[in-house]
Amino acid sequence: MADETATPPTDAPEATAAERSAKRNKAFRVLGAVVVSAAILWGLWYFITQSGRVHTDNAYVGADAAQVTALVSGPVKEVRVSGTQAVKMGDVLVMLDDADQRIAVADAEAAVRLARQRYGQAGATADAARARVSARGADIAQARARLRDADAAVARTRAELARRESIAGTGAVSGEELSAARAALASAQAARDLAAAGIASAEATHGSASGDLGAAEALVRGTTINTAPDVAAAEARLEKAKLDLARTVLRAPVDGIVTNRQVQVGQRIAAGAPIMILVPVATAYVDANFKESQFQDIRIGQPVELTSDFYGGDVVYRGKVVGIAGGTGAAFSLIPAQNATGNWVKVVQRLPVRIALDPKQLKEHPLRVGLSMEATIDTRGR
């Protein structure tokens, strides 16, 4: 009896091991079911939300920066902005010393007054020439009248000489009277020739006066004091001088952030020299470089979701595709790839896609040029 009670049952450990194995198998089955369910759920989620979307992290913020350039030369008198400063369109950036331009404006104003004065003188000269032409016409009329009087005197003296010569044989006319009659005829003929020469002289003077009148009228014909060529040219030079004076004040062409400022007070800058760059962050865009194998379904107008390391994944930008580049970056690089070689290896190329951002989001979360972005294009609406 003592031996029977001391012997332990042999099937108890085997039952315990079987129970543990059953529990382990059950746990594996549950875990497998969970994994399979998760995979199915993830597959459904990807099919519903991510299928038809292309993604790249090779994307960067860009903007059409405005380069501020001096249009006139001169020493810098004042610089009113510093690097990284935000400015509005029309704000004064730099002021140049405008002493030379002010002198040029005064000189141009004097030239305008002189041109107007000369136009008035030309008009007065034309009036005087017109009066001289009228006077020379009167001289011609007087010379012709003198010629007619001389012709009458010649006819009268010739008749008197003929009458005396007809009675000279009778002794009624003395030789002295006959000589006097002949002298009177000769004098009358000389006076007639002088009157004829006076007409020619008066006509020549009239022609000269007419030429002077034509030259004087040519300066003012068909014009007014405001449309005369000399006056217009002087006024154009005045406008140019005023424009150069206005250009001594350099203003911001766009809203933006001052970048790469290269000007200091006292520095003399030449016309055409760049002095700073304005980056319009409010109109920034993104250039996303997608692989050529991703372009099968990419179209202009498709929506895009973007995130930036600058703000993290909490800020999601909404944009849309507005353009696709005409060539890859390698095609327009300084040293293009030479693929016609014996050791050629195919490399997947990337093509830039221009993405416009929502201006409201840009205002709330401004970006800076060159920041990295991640872009996902929804191609399901192609």
C-alpha positions in Angstrom: 0.0 0.0 0.0 2.9 2.3 0.8 4.4 1.8 -2.7 1.1 2.6 -4.5 0.6 5.9 -2.8 4.2 7.1 -3.4 4.1 6.5 -7.2 3.1 9.8 -9.1 0.8 9.7 -12.2 2.8 9.7 -15.5 0.2 11.4 -17.7 0.2 14.8 -15.8 3.3 16.4 -17.5 2.2 15.3 -20.9 -1.2 17.0 -20.4 0.5 20.2 -19.4 2.8 20.3 -22.4 -0.2 19.6 -24.7 -2.1 22.5 -23.2 0.9 24.8 -23.7 1.3 23.7 -27.3 -2.4 24.2 -27.9 -2.3 27.7 -26.4 0.8 28.5 -28.5 -0.8 27.3 -31.7 -3.9 29.3 -30.9 -1.8 32.4 -30.3 0.0 31.9 -33.6 -3.3 31.4 -35.4 -4.7 34.6 -33.8 -1.5 36.5 -34.6 -1.6 35.2 -38.2 -5.3 36.2 -38.5 -4.4 39.7 -37.2 -1.5 40.0 -39.6 -3.6 38.8 -42.5 -6.4 41.2 -41.5 -3.9 44.1 -41.2 -2.5 43.3 -44.6 -5.9 43.1 -46.1 -6.9 46.4 -44.4 -3.7 48.0 -45.5 -4.2 46.7 -49.0 -7.7 48.1 -49.1 -6.5 51.4 -47.7 -3.7 51.6 -50.2 -6.1 50.7 -53.1 -8.7 53.3 -52.0 -6.4 56.2 -51.0 -2.9 55.6 -52.5 -3.5 53.7 -55.7 -2.9 56.0 -58.7 -0.7 58.4 -56.8 3.0 59.1 -57.6 5.4 60.4 -55.0 8.9 62.0 -55.0 11.0 63.6 -52.3 13.2 65.2 -55.0 11.3 68.5 -55.0 12.4 72.0 -54.1 10.8 75.4 -53.6 11.5 78.0 -56.3 10.3 81.6 -57.1 10.7 84.1 -60.0 13.2 86.3 -58.1 13.4 90.0 -59.2 16.9 91.4 -59.6 17.2 95.0 -58.6 19.5 96.8 -61.0 20.7 100.4 -61.1 19.6 102.2 -64.3 21.8 105.2 -63.8 25.3 105.5 -62.4 26.3 107.4 -59.3 27.5 107.2 -55.7 25.1 105.6 -53.1 23.7 108.1 -50.7 21.5 105.9 -48.6 20.6 102.3 -48.3 17.2 101.8 -46.6 17.0 98.0 -46.4 19.0 95.1 -45.1 19.3 91.5 -46.0 16.3 89.2 -45.1 14.0 92.3 -44.8 10.5 92.0 -46.2 9.5 94.9 -48.5 6.4 95.9 -50.4 6.3 96.9 -54.1 7.2 100.6 -54.4 9.2 100.8 -51.1 12.5 102.8 -51.4 15.5 100.5 -51.4 18.5 102.6 -52.3 19.0 106.4 -53.0 21.8 107.6 -55.2 23.4 111.1 -55.1 21.3 113.1 -57.6 23.3 116.2 -58.0 24.4 115.5 -61.6 20.9 114.6 -62.6 19.4 117.8 -61.1 22.0 119.8 -63.1 21.0 117.9 -66.2 17.3 118.7 -65.6 18.1 122.4 -65.2 20.1 122.4 -68.4 17.4 120.6 -70.3 14.8 123.1 -69.0 17.0 126.0 -70.3 17.2 124.2 -73.6 13.4 124.0 -73.8 13.1 127.7 -73.1 15.7 128.5 -75.7 14.0 126.3 -78.3 10.7 128.1 -77.7 12.4 131.5 -78.0 14.0 130.5 -81.3 10.6 129.3 -82.6 9.2 132.7 -81.7 12.1 134.4 -83.5 11.5 132.2 -86.5 7.8 133.3 -86.6 8.8 137.0 -86.3 11.4 136.5 -89.0 8.7 135.0 -91.3 6.4 138.0 -90.6 9.3 140.5 -91.4 10.1 138.6 -94.6 6.4 138.7 -95.6 6.4 142.5 -95.0 9.6 142.8 -97.1 8.0 140.9 -100.0 5.0 143.2 -99.9 7.3 146.2 -99.9 9.3 144.9 -102.8 6.0 144.4 -104.7 5.3 148.0 -104.2 8.7 148.9 -105.4 8.0 147.0 -108.6 4.8 148.9 -109.1 6.5 152.2 -108.6 9.3 151.3 -111.0 6.8 150.3 -113.7 5.0 153.6 -113.1 8.3 155.5 -113.6 8.8 153.5 -116.8 5.4 154.5 -118.1 6.2 158.1 -117.3 9.6 157.8 -119.0 7.9 156.3 -122.1 5.5 159.2 -122.3 8.4 161.7 -121.9 10.2 160.0 -124.8 7.2 160.1 -127.0 6.6 163.8 -126.2 10.2 164.8 -126.8 10.3 162.8 -130.0 7.2 164.5 -131.3 8.6 167.9 -130.4 11.9 167.1 -132.2 10.0 165.9 -135.3 7.9 169.0 -135.4 11.0 171.3 -135.2 12.9 169.2 -137.7 9.9 169.6 -140.1 10.0 173.4 -140.1 13.8 173.8 -139.8 14.1 174.5 -143.5 11.8 177.5 -143.3 14.1 179.3 -140.8 11.3 179.3 -138.2 13.4 177.2 -135.8 16.9 178.1 -134.9 19.7 175.6 -134.8 20.0 176.1 -131.0 16.3 175.0 -130.5 16.8 172.0 -132.7 19.9 170.9 -130.7 17.9 171.4 -127.4 15.1 169.2 -128.7 17.5 166.5 -129.7 19.1 166.7 -126.3 15.7 166.5 -124.6 14.9 163.3 -126.5 18.2 161.7 -125.6 17.6 162.6 -121.9 14.1 161.2 -122.0 15.4 157.9 -123.6 18.0 157.6 -120.9 15.4 158.2 -118.2 13.3 155.4 -119.8 16.2 153.0 -119.8 16.9 153.9 -116.1 13.2 153.2 -115.3 13.4 149.8 -117.0 16.5 148.9 -115.1 14.7 150.0 -111.9 12.0 147.4 -112.7 14.6 144.7 -113.1 16.2 145.6 -109.8 12.9 145.8 -108.0 11.9 142.3 -109.3 15.3 140.9 -108.3 14.9 142.3 -104.8 11.4 140.9 -104.7 12.7 137.4 -105.6 15.3 137.6 -102.9 12.7 138.6 -100.3 10.4 135.8 -101.5 13.3 133.3 -100.9 13.9 134.7 -97.5 10.1 134.4 -96.8 10.1 130.7 -97.9 13.1 129.9 -95.7 11.5 131.6 -92.7 8.1 130.0 -93.3 9.7 126.5 -93.7 10.8 126.7 -90.0 7.2 127.3 -88.8 5.0 126.0 -91.5 2.5 123.4 -90.2 3.7 123.5 -86.6 2.9 125.2 -83.4 5.2 126.1 -80.6 4.4 122.7 -78.9 5.0 120.6 -82.1 8.0 122.3 -83.5 10.9 119.8 -84.0 13.4 121.8 -82.0 11.0 122.3 -79.2 9.9 118.7 -79.2 13.5 117.5 -79.2 14.4 119.8 -76.3 11.3 118.6 -74.3 12.3 115.0 -75.0 15.7 115.7 -73.6 14.1 117.2 -70.6 11.9 114.1 -70.0 15.0 112.0 -70.3 16.8 114.1 -67.7 13.7 113.9 -65.4 13.6 110.1 -65.9 17.3 109.8 -64.9 16.6 111.9 -61.8 13.7 109.7 -60.8 15.9 106.6 -61.3 18.3 107.8 -58.6 15.7 106.4 -56.2 15.6 102.6 -56.6 12.2 101.1 -55.5 11.1 97.5 -55.0 9.5 96.1 -58.2 7.7 93.4 -56.3 6.8 92.3 -52.8 9.5 90.0 -51.5 12.4 89.3 -49.2 15.7 91.2 -49.7 18.4 88.7 -50.5 22.1 88.9 -51.7 22.4 92.7 -51.0 25.6 93.9 -52.7 25.5 97.7 -52.1 26.9 99.9 -49.4 26.7 103.7 -48.6 29.4 105.6 -50.5 29.9 103.0 -53.1 29.8 104.2 -56.7 27.7 101.9 -58.8 27.5 101.7 -62.6 24.4 101.6 -64.7 23.3 98.0 -65.1 25.0 96.8 -62.0 22.9 94.4 -59.9 22.7 95.4 -56.3 20.2 93.0 -54.6 17.6 90.3 -55.3 14.0 90.3 -54.1 12.5 86.9 -53.6 8.6 87.0 -53.9 7.9 84.2 -51.3 4.1 84.9 -51.7 4.2 83.5 -55.2 6.6 80.6 -54.6 6.2 77.4 -56.5 7.7 73.9 -56.3 9.7 72.1 -59.0 9.3 68.3 -58.3 11.6 66.0 -60.2 9.7 62.7 -61.0 11.2 59.7 -62.6 10.5 59.2 -66.3 8.7 55.9 -65.4 6.2 57.9 -63.3 4.9 60.1 -66.1 2.4 57.6 -67.6 -0.5 59.2 -65.8 0.8 62.7 -64.8 -1.3 65.5 -66.4 -1.5 69.2 -66.1 -4.2 70.3 -63.6 -3.9 67.3 -61.3 -4.0 67.9 -57.5 -0.8 67.6 -55.5 -0.2 67.2 -51.7 3.1 68.5 -50.5 5.0 68.6 -47.1 8.2 70.3 -46.1 10.8 69.6 -43.6 10.6 73.2 -42.7 7.2 72.7 -41.0 7.1 68.9 -40.7 4.2 66.6 -41.7 1.6 68.6 -39.8 1.4 71.2 -42.5 0.2 69.8 -45.8 0.2 72.1 -48.8 -2.4 71.8 -51.6 -1.3 72.5 -55.1 -1.8 71.5 -58.7 0.4 70.7 -61.7 0.7 73.7 -63.9 3.5 72.6 -66.2 6.0 69.9 -67.3 9.5 70.9 -68.3 10.6 70.5 -71.9 13.6 68.4 -71.0 15.5 66.7 -68.2 18.1 68.4 -66.1 20.8 66.3 -67.7 19.8 67.4 -71.2 20.4 71.1 -70.3 23.4 70.6 -67.9 26.6 72.5 -68.6 28.3 69.2 -69.6 25.6 66.9 -71.1 26.0 63.2 -70.7 27.8 61.4 -73.5 25.8 58.3 -73.9 27.4 57.2 -77.2 30.2 55.4 -75.4 31.1 51.7 -75.1 30.7 51.6 -71.3 27.2 53.1 -71.4 24.9 52.4 -68.4 21.3 53.3 -68.4 20.3 55.8 -65.7 16.7 56.6 -64.9 16.2 60.3 -65.8 14.0 62.8 -63.9 11.8 65.5 -65.5 10.8 68.6 -63.5 7.1 69.2 -62.9 6.0 72.8 -61.9 3.5 72.8 -59.1 1.6 75.9 -58.1 0.8 76.4 -54.4 -2.2 77.8 -52.7 -1.5 81.5 -52.0 -3.6 81.4 -48.8 -1.5 78.5 -47.4 1.7 80.3 -48.5 0.6 83.4 -46.5 -0.1 81.3 -43.4 3.1 79.2 -43.8 5.6 81.0 -45.9 8.4 79.0 -47.6 11.8 80.0 -48.7 13.5 79.3 -52.0 15.5 76.1 -52.1 13.7 74.3 -49.3 13.2 70.5 -49.8 9.6 69.3 -50.3 7.9 65.9 -50.7 5.2 65.9 -53.4 2.5 63.4 -54.2 0.4 63.8 -57.3 -3.1 62.3 -57.4 -3.3 60.9 -61.0 -6.7 59.2 -60.5 -8.5 62.2 -62.1 -6.5 61.9 -65.4 
